[in-house]
C-alpha cells in the first residue's frame, strides 16, 4: 500500500514537471510569433503609407509663374485637376476655403485653359471664278458676287441644262465678238433674269417670244460653245460685269432689220459690233 501511494506521488510529480515544460515551450514560441506578427503589421502599414503618399503626390510639372493681386503662385499643375482642387476634395464638407486658396484655384484653372489647344475654324474656300457657281444671288437692282451674297434678297439655283443654254445663246449671239462682248451678252441675259419685267428662269428669258434672233432662225440649236464663250459665261455668273445692271438690250446695227430698240432706248456702251441699251 505504501509503495502504491509512493508511485502515485511520483506519477503526479512527473506529470507536473511535464506540464511546466510544456508551458515553458509555449511561452518561448509566443514572443517569436508576436514579433513576426508585429513585423508583418509594420510592413502593411508602411505599404499603406507609401501608397497614400503616391496617391496624393503631384507630378513636378514646369509652368510659368502666376501672379494674382501681387501674390506669386508656383503650385504644380495636373493635366486634368489642379493641386488645390485635390486639397479641397480632401477637406471636410463644412471647411471654409481662404481667399488666397480661391485666387490660386482660379489662376490654375485659367492657366489650364490657356494650355488647351485652340481649334482653328476653317473658313469655306472662295468659289473658283473659272467655274460656274451653283447659285446666283440678286438684289432688286443687281446681280451680286459670291462674296456679297449676305446682302442678297433672293437667290437662283443654276442647273446644268440652263448653264448650257446660257453658253449656247452667248455663242450664237457673240461668236466672232471680243471676249468682253461675250461677257456683256451674258450680263444682259442675267439682268433680264433679275428684273421683274422679264421671266423668272434663264430658259424662259432666252425663249421669250421675239427677243433673241438665234432662237427664231434655229442657230441656237446648232452651235457648240467654245472655250472663250464658256469662260466668259462663268465670269459673268461669278459677278464680272461689262455692262451695267440696267442694260437689257443689244443690237448689231449692221445686221439688225428692226431698229426700234436703237430709236427708243438709251445707248450705254459699244463693244465690237454690238451696241448695248438700257
MIDOSE-1310 file (N, C-alpha, C; in nm, 2 decimals, decimal comma, always signed):
residues 278
xxxx	+0,08/-0,12/+0,00/+0,00/+0,00/+0,00/+0,09/+0,12/+0,00; +0,19/+0,13/+0,07/+0,29/+0,24/+0,08/+0,36/+0,26/-0,05; +0,39/+0,15/-0,11/+0,46/+0,15/-0,24/+0,37/+0,21/-0,35; +0,24/+0,17/-0,34/+0,14/+0,22/-0,43/+0,12/+0,37/-0,42
xxxx	+0,11/+0,41/-0,29/+0,10/+0,56/-0,27/+0,22/+0,63/-0,32; +0,34/+0,58/-0,29/+0,47/+0,65/-0,33/+0,47/+0,66/-0,48; +0,43/+0,55/-0,56/+0,43/+0,56/-0,70/+0,34/+0,66/-0,76; +0,22/+0,67/-0,69/+0,12/+0,77/-0,73/+0,18/+0,91/-0,72
xxxx	+0,25/+0,94/-0,61/+0,30/+1,07/-0,59/+0,41/+1,10/-0,69; +0,49/+1,00/-0,73/+0,59/+1,01/-0,83/+0,53/+1,04/-0,96; +0,42/+0,98/-1,00/+0,35/+1,00/-1,12/+0,30/+1,14/-1,13; +0,24/+1,19/-1,02/+0,19/+1,33/-1,02/+0,30/+1,43/-1,04
xxxx	+0,41/+1,40/-0,97/+0,53/+1,49/-0,98/+0,58/+1,49/-1,13; +0,59/+1,37/-1,19/+0,63/+1,37/-1,33/+0,54/+1,44/-1,42; +0,40/+1,43/-1,39/+0,30/+1,50/-1,47/+0,32/+1,65/-1,46; +0,34/+1,69/-1,33/+0,35/+1,84/-1,31/+0,47/+1,89/-1,38
xxxx	+0,58/+1,81/-1,38/+0,71/+1,86/-1,45/+0,68/+1,87/-1,60; +0,61/+1,77/-1,65/+0,58/+1,78/-1,80/+0,49/+1,90/-1,83; +0,39/+1,93/-1,75/+0,31/+2,04/-1,77/+0,39/+2,17/-1,77; +0,48/+2,18/-1,67/+0,57/+2,30/-1,66/+0,66/+2,32/-1,79
xxxx	+0,71/+2,20/-1,83/+0,79/+2,21/-1,95/+0,71/+2,25/-2,08; +0,59/+2,20/-2,09/+0,51/+2,24/-2,20/+0,48/+2,39/-2,20; +0,45/+2,44/-2,08/+0,42/+2,58/-2,06/+0,54/+2,67/-2,10; +0,66/+2,62/-2,06/+0,78/+2,70/-2,09/+0,80/+2,70/-2,24
xxxx	+0,77/+2,59/-2,31/+0,79/+2,59/-2,46/+0,69/+2,68/-2,53; +0,57/+2,69/-2,48/+0,47/+2,78/-2,53/+0,51/+2,92/-2,52; +0,56/+2,96/-2,40/+0,60/+3,09/-2,37/+0,71/+3,13/-2,46; +0,80/+3,04/-2,49/+0,91/+3,07/-2,58/+0,87/+3,09/-2,73
xxxx	+0,76/+3,02/-2,77/+0,72/+3,03/-2,90/+0,63/+3,16/-2,93; +0,55/+3,21/-2,83/+0,47/+3,32/-2,85/+0,54/+3,45/-2,88; +0,65/+3,48/-2,81/+0,72/+3,60/-2,84/+0,77/+3,61/-2,99; +0,81/+3,49/-3,04/+0,86/+3,48/-3,18/+0,74/+3,52/-3,27
xxxx	+0,62/+3,45/-3,24/+0,51/+3,48/-3,33/+0,46/+3,62/-3,32; +0,47/+3,68/-3,20/+0,43/+3,82/-3,18/+0,52/+3,91/-3,25; +0,65/+3,88/-3,24/+0,75/+3,97/-3,32/+0,72/+3,95/-3,47; +0,69/+3,83/-3,52/+0,67/+3,81/-3,66/+0,54/+3,89/-3,70
xxxx	+0,44/+3,88/-3,62/+0,31/+3,95/-3,65/+0,33/+4,10/-3,65; +0,42/+4,15/-3,55/+0,44/+4,29/-3,55/+0,52/+4,33/-3,67; +0,61/+4,25/-3,72/+0,68/+4,28/-3,84/+0,59/+4,29/-3,96; +0,50/+4,19/-3,97/+0,40/+4,19/-4,08/+0,31/+4,32/-4,08
xxxx	+0,26/+4,35/-3,96/+0,18/+4,47/-3,94/+0,25/+4,59/-3,98; +0,38/+4,60/-3,94/+0,46/+4,72/-3,97/+0,48/+4,73/-4,12; +0,50/+4,62/-4,19/+0,52/+4,62/-4,33/+0,39/+4,66/-4,40; +0,28/+4,61/-4,35/+0,15/+4,66/-4,41/+0,12/+4,80/-4,39
xxxx	+0,16/+4,86/-4,27/+0,14/+5,00/-4,25/+0,23/+5,08/-4,34; +0,35/+5,03/-4,36/+0,45/+5,10/-4,44/+0,40/+5,11/-4,59; +0,35/+4,99/-4,64/+0,30/+4,99/-4,77/+0,18/+5,08/-4,79; +0,09/+5,08/-4,69/-0,02/+5,17/-4,70/+0,02/+5,32/-4,70
xxxx	+0,12/+5,35/-4,62/+0,17/+5,49/-4,62/+0,23/+5,53/-4,75; +0,31/+5,44/-4,81/+0,37/+5,47/-4,94/+0,26/+5,49/-5,05; +0,16/+5,40/-5,05/+0,05/+5,41/-5,15/-0,02/+5,54/-5,13; -0,04/+5,58/-5,00/-0,12/+5,70/-4,98/-0,04/+5,82/-5,02
xxxx	+0,09/+5,82/-4,99/+0,18/+5,93/-5,04/+0,18/+5,94/-5,19; +0,19/+5,82/-5,25/+0,19/+5,82/-5,40/+0,06/+5,87/-5,46; -0,05/+5,84/-5,39/-0,18/+5,88/-5,44/-0,19/+6,03/-5,43; -0,14/+6,09/-5,32/-0,16/+6,23/-5,30/-0,05/+6,31/-5,37
xxxx	+0,06/+6,25/-5,42/+0,17/+6,32/-5,47/+0,13/+6,38/-5,61; +0,18/+6,49/-5,64/+0,16/+6,56/-5,77/+0,28/+6,56/-5,85; +0,27/+6,53/-5,98/+0,40/+6,53/-6,06/+0,46/+6,67/-6,07; +0,58/+6,68/-6,08/+0,65/+6,80/-6,09/+0,65/+6,85/-6,23
xxxx	+0,56/+6,94/-6,26/+0,55/+6,99/-6,40/+0,59/+7,13/-6,40; +0,66/+7,17/-6,50/+0,71/+7,31/-6,52/+0,59/+7,39/-6,57; +0,58/+7,51/-6,51/+0,48/+7,60/-6,56/+0,52/+7,74/-6,53; +0,47/+7,84/-6,60/+0,51/+7,98/-6,57/+0,46/+8,03/-6,44
xxxx	+0,52/+8,13/-6,38/+0,47/+8,19/-6,26/+0,33/+8,25/-6,28; +0,24/+8,24/-6,19/+0,11/+8,31/-6,20/+0,10/+8,41/-6,08; +0,06/+8,53/-6,11/+0,05/+8,63/-6,01/-0,09/+8,68/-6,01; -0,15/+8,68/-5,89/-0,28/+8,74/-5,87/-0,27/+8,84/-5,75
xxxx	-0,30/+8,96/-5,77/-0,30/+9,07/-5,67/-0,17/+9,07/-5,60; -0,06/+9,05/-5,68/+0,07/+9,06/-5,62/+0,12/+8,94/-5,56; +0,04/+8,83/-5,55/+0,08/+8,70/-5,49/+0,15/+8,62/-5,60; +0,26/+8,56/-5,57/+0,33/+8,47/-5,66/+0,30/+8,33/-5,64
xxxx	+0,24/+8,26/-5,74/+0,19/+8,13/-5,72/+0,28/+8,03/-5,80; +0,32/+7,93/-5,74/+0,41/+7,83/-5,81/+0,37/+7,69/-5,79; +0,24/+7,67/-5,77/+0,19/+7,53/-5,75/+0,20/+7,45/-5,87; +0,24/+7,32/-5,86/+0,24/+7,24/-5,98/+0,10/+7,21/-6,03
xxxx	+0,09/+7,19/-6,16/-0,04/+7,17/-6,22/-0,05/+7,03/-6,27; -0,17/+6,97/-6,24/-0,20/+6,84/-6,30/-0,27/+6,86/-6,43; -0,26/+6,76/-6,52/-0,33/+6,78/-6,65/-0,48/+6,81/-6,65; -0,55/+6,74/-6,56/-0,69/+6,75/-6,56/-0,75/+6,80/-6,43
xxxx	-0,67/+6,81/-6,33/-0,72/+6,85/-6,20/-0,62/+6,93/-6,13; -0,65/+7,05/-6,07/-0,55/+7,13/-6,01/-0,51/+7,08/-5,87; -0,39/+7,12/-5,83/-0,35/+7,08/-5,70/-0,44/+7,12/-5,59; -0,49/+7,25/-5,60/-0,58/+7,30/-5,49/-0,71/+7,22/-5,49
xxxx	-0,76/+7,18/-5,61/-0,88/+7,10/-5,61/-0,87/+6,97/-5,53; -0,75/+6,91/-5,55/-0,73/+6,78/-5,47/-0,73/+6,81/-5,32; -0,67/+6,92/-5,28/-0,67/+6,96/-5,14/-0,81/+6,98/-5,09; -0,89/+7,05/-5,17/-1,03/+7,08/-5,13/-1,11/+6,96/-5,12
xxxx	-1,09/+6,86/-5,21/-1,17/+6,74/-5,20/-1,13/+6,66/-5,07; -1,01/+6,68/-5,02/-0,97/+6,60/-4,90/-1,02/+6,67/-4,78; -1,06/+6,80/-4,78/-1,11/+6,86/-4,67/-1,25/+6,82/-4,64; -1,30/+6,86/-4,52/-1,44/+6,82/-4,48/-1,53/+6,91/-4,55
xxxx	-1,66/+6,87/-4,56/-1,76/+6,94/-4,63/-1,78/+7,08/-4,58; -1,77/+7,09/-4,45/-1,80/+7,22/-4,38/-1,68/+7,31/-4,37; -1,57/+7,28/-4,43/-1,45/+7,36/-4,42/-1,46/+7,48/-4,51; -1,39/+7,59/-4,47/-1,40/+7,72/-4,55/-1,27/+7,74/-4,62
xxxx	-1,28/+7,77/-4,75/-1,17/+7,80/-4,84/-1,12/+7,94/-4,82; -1,00/+7,96/-4,80/-0,95/+8,10/-4,78/-0,95/+8,18/-4,91; -0,94/+8,31/-4,90/-0,94/+8,39/-5,02/-0,82/+8,36/-5,11; -0,70/+8,34/-5,05/-0,58/+8,31/-5,12/-0,59/+8,18/-5,20
xxxx	-0,66/+8,08/-5,13/-0,68/+7,95/-5,20/-0,77/+7,96/-5,31; -0,88/+8,05/-5,30/-0,97/+8,07/-5,40/-0,90/+8,13/-5,52; -0,82/+8,24/-5,50/-0,75/+8,30/-5,60/-0,65/+8,21/-5,67; -0,59/+8,12/-5,59/-0,50/+8,02/-5,65/-0,57/+7,93/-5,74
xxxx	-0,69/+7,88/-5,70/-0,76/+7,79/-5,78/-0,80/+7,85/-5,91; -0,85/+7,98/-5,91/-0,89/+8,05/-6,03/-0,77/+8,06/-6,13; -0,65/+8,10/-6,07/-0,53/+8,12/-6,15/-0,49/+7,99/-6,22; -0,50/+7,88/-6,15/-0,46/+7,75/-6,21/-0,56/+7,71/-6,31
xxxx	-0,69/+7,73/-6,29/-0,79/+7,69/-6,39/-0,77/+7,78/-6,52; -0,74/+7,91/-6,50/-0,71/+7,99/-6,62/-0,59/+7,94/-6,70; -0,49/+7,90/-6,62/-0,36/+7,86/-6,69/-0,39/+7,73/-6,76; -0,47/+7,64/-6,70/-0,50/+7,51/-6,77/-0,58/+7,54/-6,90
xxxx	-0,67/+7,63/-6,90/-0,75/+7,66/-7,02/-0,66/+7,72/-7,13; -0,56/+7,80/-7,09/-0,47/+7,86/-7,19/-0,38/+7,75/-7,25; -0,36/+7,64/-7,18/-0,27/+7,54/-7,23/-0,34/+7,45/-7,33; -0,48/+7,45/-7,33/-0,55/+7,36/-7,42/-0,53/+7,41/-7,56
xxxx	-0,52/+7,31/-7,66/-0,50/+7,35/-7,80/-0,63/+7,43/-7,85; -0,60/+7,53/-7,92/-0,71/+7,61/-7,98/-0,75/+7,56/-8,11; -0,88/+7,54/-8,13/-0,94/+7,49/-8,25/-0,94/+7,60/-8,36; -0,90/+7,57/-8,48/-0,90/+7,67/-8,59/-1,02/+7,64/-8,67
xxxx	-1,10/+7,75/-8,68/-1,22/+7,74/-8,76/-1,19/+7,76/-8,91; -1,21/+7,66/-8,98/-1,18/+7,66/-9,13/-1,29/+7,73/-9,20; -1,25/+7,84/-9,27/-1,34/+7,91/-9,35/-1,36/+7,85/-9,48; -1,48/+7,85/-9,54/-1,50/+7,78/-9,67/-1,42/+7,85/-9,77
xxxx	-1,37/+7,77/-9,86/-1,28/+7,82/-9,97/-1,37/+7,91/-10,06; -1,31/+8,02/-10,11/-1,39/+8,11/-10,20/-1,41/+8,03/-10,33; -1,52/+8,06/-10,40/-1,55/+7,99/-10,52/-1,45/+8,01/-10,63; -1,43/+7,92/-10,71/-1,33/+7,93/-10,83/-1,41/+8,00/-10,94
xxxx	-1,36/+8,12/-10,97/-1,43/+8,20/-11,07/-1,41/+8,15/-11,21; -1,33/+8,05/-11,23/-1,32/+7,98/-11,36/-1,43/+7,88/-11,38; -1,50/+7,85/-11,27/-1,61/+7,75/-11,28/-1,74/+7,82/-11,24; -1,86/+7,77/-11,30/-1,98/+7,83/-11,27/-2,03/+7,80/-11,13
xxxx	-2,09/+7,90/-11,06/-2,15/+7,88/-10,93/-2,27/+7,79/-10,93; -2,31/+7,74/-10,82/-2,43/+7,66/-10,81/-2,55/+7,75/-10,79; -2,53/+7,87/-10,73/-2,64/+7,96/-10,70/-2,60/+8,10/-10,74; -2,70/+8,18/-10,79/-2,68/+8,32/-10,82/-2,75/+8,40/-10,71
xxxx	-2,70/+8,51/-10,67/-2,75/+8,60/-10,57/-2,79/+8,74/-10,62; -2,91/+8,78/-10,59/-2,96/+8,91/-10,65/-3,02/+9,00/-10,54; -3,01/+9,12/-10,57/-3,10/+9,22/-10,50/-3,20/+9,27/-10,61; -3,28/+9,36/-10,57/-3,38/+9,41/-10,66/-3,32/+9,48/-10,79
xxxx	-3,20/+9,53/-10,77/-3,14/+9,60/-10,88/-3,01/+9,55/-10,94; -2,95/+9,44/-10,88/-2,82/+9,40/-10,93/-2,80/+9,25/-10,90; -2,70/+9,19/-10,98/-2,65/+9,06/-10,95/-2,53/+9,08/-10,86; -2,53/+9,00/-10,75/-2,42/+9,01/-10,65/-2,31/+8,90/-10,68
xxxx	-2,19/+8,93/-10,64/-2,09/+8,83/-10,64/-2,11/+8,74/-10,52; -2,04/+8,62/-10,52/-2,05/+8,53/-10,41/-2,01/+8,59/-10,28; -1,91/+8,68/-10,28/-1,86/+8,74/-10,16/-1,96/+8,83/-10,09; -2,06/+8,88/-10,17/-2,16/+8,98/-10,12/-2,29/+8,91/-10,11
xxxx	-2,30/+8,78/-10,10/-2,42/+8,71/-10,10/-2,51/+8,74/-9,98; -2,45/+8,78/-9,87/-2,52/+8,81/-9,75/-2,62/+8,93/-9,77; -2,60/+9,01/-9,87/-2,68/+9,12/-9,90/-2,79/+9,09/-10,00; -2,80/+8,96/-10,04/-2,90/+8,92/-10,14/-3,04/+8,92/-10,08
xxxx	-3,13/+8,96/-10,17/-3,28/+8,95/-10,13/-3,34/+8,82/-10,18; -3,28/+8,76/-10,29/-3,32/+8,63/-10,33/-3,21/+8,56/-10,41; -3,22/+8,43/-10,42/-3,12/+8,35/-10,49/-3,18/+8,26/-10,60; -3,10/+8,22/-10,69/-3,14/+8,14/-10,80/-3,05/+8,02/-10,82
xxxx	-3,11/+7,90/-10,81/-3,03/+7,77/-10,83/-3,01/+7,75/-10,98; -2,88/+7,74/-11,01/-2,84/+7,72/-11,15/-2,82/+7,57/-11,19; -2,90/+7,52/-11,28/-2,89/+7,38/-11,32/-2,80/+7,37/-11,44; -2,75/+7,25/-11,47/-2,66/+7,22/-11,58/-2,72/+7,25/-11,71
xxxx	-2,85/+7,22/-11,73/-2,92/+7,24/-11,86/-2,93/+7,39/-11,89; -2,96/+7,47/-11,79/-2,97/+7,61/-11,81/-2,84/+7,67/-11,83; -2,73/+7,62/-11,76/-2,60/+7,67/-11,79/-2,56/+7,65/-11,93; -2,58/+7,53/-11,98/-2,55/+7,50/-12,12/-2,63/+7,59/-12,22
xxxx	-2,76/+7,61/-12,18/-2,84/+7,70/-12,27/-2,79/+7,84/-12,27; -2,74/+7,89/-12,16/-2,68/+8,03/-12,15/-2,55/+8,03/-12,23; -2,47/+7,93/-12,22/-2,35/+7,93/-12,30/-2,38/+7,93/-12,45; -2,49/+7,86/-12,49/-2,52/+7,85/-12,63/-2,58/+7,98/-12,69
xxxx	-2,66/+8,05/-12,61/-2,71/+8,18/-12,66/-2,60/+8,28/-12,67; -2,50/+8,28/-12,58/-2,39/+8,37/-12,59/-2,30/+8,34/-12,71; -2,28/+8,21/-12,73/-2,21/+8,17/-12,85/-2,28/+8,21/-12,98; -2,41/+8,18/-12,98/-2,49/+8,22/-13,10/-2,49/+8,37/-13,13
xxxx	-2,50/+8,45/-13,03/-2,51/+8,59/-13,04/-2,38/+8,66/-13,06; -2,27/+8,61/-13,00/-2,15/+8,68/-12,99/-2,03/+8,61/-13,05; -2,05/+8,51/-13,13/-1,94/+8,44/-13,20/-1,87/+8,54/-13,29; -1,74/+8,55/-13,27/-1,66/+8,64/-13,35/-1,65/+8,78/-13,28
xxxx	-1,72/+8,80/-13,17/-1,71/+8,93/-13,10/-1,60/+8,92/-13,00; -1,55/+9,04/-12,95/-1,44/+9,04/-12,84/-1,49/+8,96/-12,72; -1,39/+8,92/-12,64/-1,42/+8,85/-12,52/-1,52/+8,93/-12,43; -1,49/+9,06/-12,42/-1,57/+9,15/-12,33/-1,72/+9,15/-12,39
xxxx	-1,73/+9,14/-12,52/-1,87/+9,14/-12,58/-1,94/+9,01/-12,54; -1,87/+8,90/-12,53/-1,94/+8,77/-12,48/-1,99/+8,79/-12,34; -1,90/+8,84/-12,25/-1,94/+8,87/-12,11/-2,06/+8,96/-12,11; -2,06/+9,06/-12,19/-2,17/+9,16/-12,19/-2,31/+9,09/-12,23
xxxx	-2,30/+9,00/-12,33/-2,43/+8,94/-12,37/-2,48/+8,85/-12,26; -2,39/+8,78/-12,19/-2,43/+8,70/-12,07/-2,49/+8,80/-11,96; -2,43/+8,91/-11,95/-2,48/+9,01/-11,85/-2,62/+9,05/-11,88; -2,65/+9,07/-12,01/-2,79/+9,11/-12,05/-2,89/+9,00/-12,01
xxxx	-2,86/+8,87/-12,04/-2,95/+8,76/-12,00/-2,97/+8,76/-11,85; -2,86/+8,78/-11,77/-2,88/+8,77/-11,63/-2,95/+8,89/-11,57; -2,93/+9,01/-11,64/-3,01/+9,13/-11,60/-3,16/+9,11/-11,62; -3,19/+9,04/-11,73/-3,34/+9,01/-11,75/-3,39/+8,91/-11,65
xxxx	-3,31/+8,81/-11,61/-3,35/+8,71/-11,51/-3,38/+8,78/-11,38; -3,30/+8,88/-11,34/-3,31/+8,95/-11,22/-3,44/+9,05/-11,22; -3,46/+9,11/-11,34/-3,57/+9,21/-11,35/-3,71/+9,15/-11,33; -3,79/+9,22/-11,27/-3,93/+9,18/-11,25/-4,01/+9,19/-11,38
xxxx	-3,95/+9,26/-11,48/-4,02/+9,28/-11,61/-4,00/+9,16/-11,71; -3,92/+9,06/-11,67/-3,89/+8,95/-11,76/-3,92/+8,82/-11,68; -3,92/+8,71/-11,76/-3,95/+8,58/-11,69/-3,85/+8,54/-11,58; -3,89/+8,44/-11,50/-3,82/+8,41/-11,38/-3,71/+8,30/-11,39
xxxx	-3,70/+8,24/-11,51/-3,59/+8,14/-11,53/-3,51/+8,18/-11,65; -3,39/+8,12/-11,66/-3,30/+8,15/-11,77/-3,36/+8,10/-11,90; -3,42/+7,98/-11,89/-3,48/+7,92/-12,01/-3,59/+8,00/-12,06; -3,68/+8,05/-11,98/-3,79/+8,13/-12,02/-3,74/+8,27/-12,08
xxxx	-3,64/+8,32/-12,02/-3,58/+8,45/-12,07/-3,53/+8,43/-12,21; -3,46/+8,32/-12,23/-3,40/+8,30/-12,37/-3,51/+8,27/-12,47; -3,61/+8,19/-12,43/-3,71/+8,15/-12,53/-3,83/+8,25/-12,53; -3,82/+8,36/-12,46/-3,93/+8,46/-12,47/-3,95/+8,51/-12,61
xxxx	-4,07/+8,52/-12,66/-4,10/+8,54/-12,80/-4,04/+8,67/-12,85; -3,98/+8,66/-12,96/-3,92/+8,78/-13,04/-3,81/+8,85/-12,96; -3,73/+8,79/-12,89/-3,63/+8,85/-12,81/-3,49/+8,83/-12,87; -3,46/+8,70/-12,90/-3,32/+8,67/-12,94/-3,33/+8,60/-13,08
xxxx	-3,27/+8,66/-13,18/-3,28/+8,61/-13,32/-3,23/+8,47/-13,34; -3,12/+8,42/-13,27/-3,08/+8,28/-13,29/-3,19/+8,18/-13,25; -3,28/+8,22/-13,16/-3,40/+8,13/-13,13/-3,49/+8,12/-13,25; -3,52/+8,24/-13,31/-3,61/+8,24/-13,43/-3,55/+8,17/-13,55
xxxx	-3,42/+8,19/-13,58/-3,37/+8,13/-13,70/-3,31/+7,99/-13,68; -3,31/+7,94/-13,56/-3,27/+7,80/-13,53/-3,12/+7,78/-13,51; -3,04/+7,89/-13,51/-2,90/+7,89/-13,49/-2,87/+7,84/-13,35; -2,95/+7,87/-13,25/-2,93/+7,83/-13,11/-2,90/+7,68/-13,10
xxxx	-2,98/+7,60/-13,17/-2,97/+7,45/-13,16/-2,84/+7,40/-13,23; -2,78/+7,48/-13,32/-2,67/+7,43/-13,40/-2,53/+7,45/-13,34; -2,52/+7,56/-13,25/-2,39/+7,60/-13,21/-2,34/+7,51/-13,09; -2,21/+7,50/-13,08/-2,14/+7,44/-12,97/-2,05/+7,54/-12,90
xxxx	-2,07/+7,57/-12,77/-1,99/+7,67/-12,71/-1,84/+7,64/-12,71; -1,76/+7,74/-12,75/-1,62/+7,72/-12,74/-1,56/+7,76/-12,61; -1,43/+7,75/-12,60/-1,36/+7,77/-12,47/-1,38/+7,91/-12,42; -1,36/+8,01/-12,51/-1,38/+8,15/-12,47/-1,52/+8,18/-12,42
xxxx	-1,62/+8,13/-12,49/-1,76/+8,15/-12,45/-1,79/+8,09/-12,31; -1,74/+7,97/-12,29/-1,76/+7,90/-12,16/-1,70/+7,99/-12,05; -1,58/+8,03/-12,07/-1,51/+8,11/-11,97/-1,58/+8,24/-11,95; -1,62/+8,31/-12,05/-1,69/+8,44/-12,04/-1,82/+8,42/-11,96
xxxx	-1,90/+8,32/-11,99/-2,02/+8,29/-11,92/-1,99/+8,27/-11,77; -1,89/+8,19/-11,74/-1,85/+8,16/-11,60/-1,82/+8,29/-11,53; -1,74/+8,38/-11,59/-1,70/+8,50/-11,53/-1,83/+8,59/-11,50; -1,92/+8,59/-11,60/-2,04/+8,67/-11,58/-2,12/+8,62/-11,46
xxxx	-2,13/+8,49/-11,45/-2,21/+8,42/-11,34/-2,14/+8,45/-11,21; -2,01/+8,47/-11,21/-1,94/+8,50/-11,08/-1,92/+8,65/-11,05; -1,99/+8,73/-11,13/-2,00/+8,87/-11,10/-1,93/+8,97/-11,19; -1,86/+8,92/-11,29/-1,80/+9,02/-11,38/-1,90/+9,09/-11,47
xxxx	-1,89/+9,22/-11,48/-1,99/+9,30/-11,55/-1,92/+9,39/-11,65; -1,96/+9,37/-11,78/-1,91/+9,46/-11,88/-2,01/+9,57/-11,92; -2,13/+9,54/-11,88/-2,24/+9,65/-11,89/-2,31/+9,66/-11,76; -2,38/+9,77/-11,74/-2,45/+9,80/-11,61/-2,57/+9,70/-11,59
xxxx	-2,61/+9,69/-11,47/-2,72/+9,60/-11,43/-2,86/+9,64/-11,49; -2,87/+9,76/-11,54/-2,99/+9,81/-11,60/-2,99/+9,80/-11,75; -2,89/+9,72/-11,81/-2,88/+9,70/-11,95/-2,95/+9,58/-11,99; -3,06/+9,59/-12,08/-3,14/+9,48/-12,11/-3,15/+9,45/-12,26
xxxx	-3,08/+9,53/-12,35/-3,08/+9,51/-12,49/-2,95/+9,52/-12,55; -2,93/+9,46/-12,67/-2,81/+9,48/-12,75/-2,85/+9,46/-12,90; -2,79/+9,53/-12,99/-2,82/+9,51/-13,13/-2,68/+9,52/-13,21; -2,68/+9,45/-13,32/-2,58/+9,47/-13,42/-2,64/+9,56/-13,53
xxxx	-2,60/+9,68/-13,53/-2,67/+9,78/-13,62/-2,64/+9,75/-13,76; -2,54/+9,67/-13,79/-2,51/+9,63/-13,93/-2,60/+9,52/-13,98; -2,65/+9,44/-13,89/-2,72/+9,32/-13,93/-2,87/+9,33/-13,89; -2,90/+9,41/-13,79/-3,04/+9,42/-13,75/-3,14/+9,47/-13,85
xxxx	-3,25/+9,41/-13,86/-3,36/+9,46/-13,96/-3,46/+9,55/-13,89; -3,47/+9,53/-13,76/-3,56/+9,61/-13,68/-3,48/+9,70/-13,59; -3,49/+9,83/-13,61/-3,41/+9,92/-13,53/-3,49/+10,00/-13,42; -3,60/+9,94/-13,38/-3,69/+10,00/-13,28/-3,61/+10,03/-13,15
xxxx	-3,53/+9,93/-13,11/-3,46/+9,94/-12,99/-3,36/+10,06/-12,99; -3,29/+10,07/-13,11/-3,20/+10,18/-13,12/-3,26/+10,32/-13,12; -3,39/+10,32/-13,17/-3,46/+10,45/-13,17/-3,53/+10,49/-13,04; -3,56/+10,39/-12,96/-3,64/+10,41/-12,84/-3,57/+10,39/-12,71
xxxx	-3,45/+10,33/-12,71/-3,38/+10,31/-12,58/-3,25/+10,39/-12,57; -3,20/+10,40/-12,45/-3,08/+10,48/-12,43/-2,96/+10,39/-12,45; -2,86/+10,44/-12,53/-2,74/+10,36/-12,55/-2,65/+10,38/-12,43; -2,59/+10,26/-12,39/-2,50/+10,26/-12,28/-2,35/+10,23/-12,32
xxxx	-2,33/+10,14/-12,42/-2,19/+10,10/-12,45/-2,19/+10,03/-12,58; -2,07/+10,04/-12,65/-2,05/+9,97/-12,77/-1,93/+9,88/-12,75; -1,95/+9,75/-12,78/-1,84/+9,65/-12,77/-1,84/+9,57/-12,90; -1,74/+9,59/-12,98/-1,73/+9,52/-13,11/-1,84/+9,57/-13,20
xxxx	-1,92/+9,48/-13,26/-2,03/+9,51/-13,34/-2,16/+9,53/-13,27; -2,16/+9,51/-13,14/-2,28/+9,52/-13,06/-2,29/+9,66/-12,99; -2,41/+9,71/-13,00/-2,44/+9,83/-12,92/-2,54/+9,79/-12,81; -2,52/+9,83/-12,69/-2,60/+9,79/-12,57/-2,68/+9,91/-12,53
xx	-2,81/+9,88/-12,48/-2,91/+9,98/-12,44/-2,97/+9,94/-12,31; -3,02/+10,04/-12,25/-3,10/+10,02/-12,12/-3,24/+10,07/-12,14
